[in-house]
């Protein structure tokens, strides 16, 4: 069994859904559901937040809370502050479970940590799943990735990649066969020592334009190991509509 640490970044002031960590789902705050999914892995869990209300929301759970600065531009920076404050060893594996993923499968959290353990040359690992629906490929809310022959990420984008020059010339056609279209799953595992390096890098242009924090890693020439899994977890919570959808799933209705 692999051993790792889980950190859940939970920023109170989400732009599209203010106060998101405290929004109720099935009578409990969103952040509490995410913590419960994390605890199902059997690994220790920390919540990284900039708001005392989030600390109070998880007070009854067996998790630790680290208060972090409000200046961070992304969850990875917030997690880096936790690793530095707690003086974790550079070889410790840290999983970033985003604070808006109440339906995340614990097995996937473990799997991304295992992917990093198995990688010989990357300081970061993440997951992806085959994408077979054209509408999903063209949906900017779903992040896509392409990988090289060694299983390392070449790029991540909200745009449809790779772009099939001939296959996409017909707007009503399905996806071209034989092309490895991949949807990114927003789980990351990091070596704790790498997090300190990441936090020293400024935000890069690609990260800004795509609003994808992992592009900072590629911009600086670091490798991200990508492992493909059969199915993706249900989407997380970004909007009021997402809250209603996840609530329905928790009541036994289809996603």
Beta strands, then each sheet from edge to edge (+ up, - down):
strand 1: 5-10
strand 2: 24-25
strand 3: 28-29
strand 4: 45-49
strand 5: 64-67
strand 6: 93-96
strand 7: 124-130
strand 8: 144-147
strand 9: 153-157
strand 10: 182-191
strand 11: 224-229
sheet 1: 5+ 4+ 1+ 6+ 10- 7+ 11+
sheet 2: 5+ 4+ 1+ 6+ 10- 8+ 9-
sheet 3: 2+ 3-
end
